[in-house]
Amino acid sequence: MNTNTNNILRGESEFMRKNNKILNETKDILPGLIVSISIALISMGLSKFAPSLGAGTIAIFLGMLVGNLFLGQKVFQKGYKFSETNLLSYSIVLLGGTLSVTKLMELGFNGIFFVIIQMTITIVGAMYIGKKLGFSQNFRMLMASGNAVCGSSAIAATAPVIDASDEDKGIAITVVNITGIFLMFLLPVLSGYLYNHEVVRTSAMIGGTLQSVGQVVASGEMVNEHVKELATIFKIVRVILLVGVIFVLGHIKQKTNHEIVEEEISDVKKGKIKIPWYVIGFFITCALFTLNIISPEVSYLFKAISNKLEIIALAAIGLRVNLRELIKQGKSVSLYALFVGSLQVVTAIALISIFL
């Protein structure tokens, strides 16, 4: 009887502990989430008076203004991060339910070759430029993976494989995100000048170059809905190749094939290196829509919800932009970011002219 009672009490205690943890996490997220939603709602209202800009673009700029002048305090940051990462992930999964496999095939083999070669040149270039500027091998590898694949997520996945320090990881994440923010605004203008916003080439420029998924969505939104969708697909191809990039960087660290394979298996088991869940979810909903399991009515609902979640996420991206960090970065780090970003853009232009 005593044993049963103790087991029940332990079970109740564990249940209460988990509930308290969820409650505390919710309390931490709520302030920033509320601000992100508020900025998104205001942006949707303002977009009626400036339809050419769109709610997403307004949300980014308004978020940057509010975040840097009024609401950049620590209490909001967890909610901003949740809004940017989690809500954007849900938005991408729902977006898959509005696209057929035919749409995905618009990339074609040429589009996939473009992505692979663009990533390869970015990795080689980032490593070479960083070496010339005197940066450590680990920092160069983090910059290579972050710029070539998917920003902060790629850096976080690469760091434990190459035994990078927290300092290198933190600086790399900051620099890669800052580079992406500049390019996020530059590429829609550049692609308009070069391609008159033709969908495939503009999407390749944005989706094949920008550092994070959020930046791709935001930049594509500045052009139009079709570019945003196809640019996201280009980006997803890059994300899928993350494991391959980390495998290559392991070789560069001069580990044996056996050591790399063992480490890859270990990291996959620990969940350190894996295809993000939203990529898998995107392809599942896309397949369901293609097979007509998701009806046109449900697909329309998915699109509406996805759009609202996306605007909230874009507001959070703006709110998380720390303009002070732009000023704090040293000259050599800034030059590194400038050279790598320039290399990516020039390479994309050249490859688009060849493949697309």
Buried (B, 14 or more C-beta within 10 A) or exposed (E): EEEEEEEEEEEEEEEEEEEEEEEEEEEBBBBBBEBBBBBBBBBBEBBEEEEEBBBBBBBBBBBBBBBBEEBBEEEBBBBBBBBBBBBBBBBBBBBBBBBBEEBBEBBEEBBBBBBBBBBBBBBEBBBBBBEEEEBEBBBBBBBBBBBBBBBBBBBBBBBBBBEBEEEBBEBBBBBBBBBBBBBBBBBBEBBBEBBEBBBBBBBBBBBBBBBBBBBBBBBBBBBBEBBBBBBBBBBBBBBBBBBEBBBBBBEBBEBEEEEBEEBBEEBEEEEBBBBBEBBBBBBEBBBBBBEEEBEEEBBEBBBEBBBBBBBBBBBBBBBBBBBEEEEEBEEEBBEBBEBBBBBBBEBBBEBBEEBB
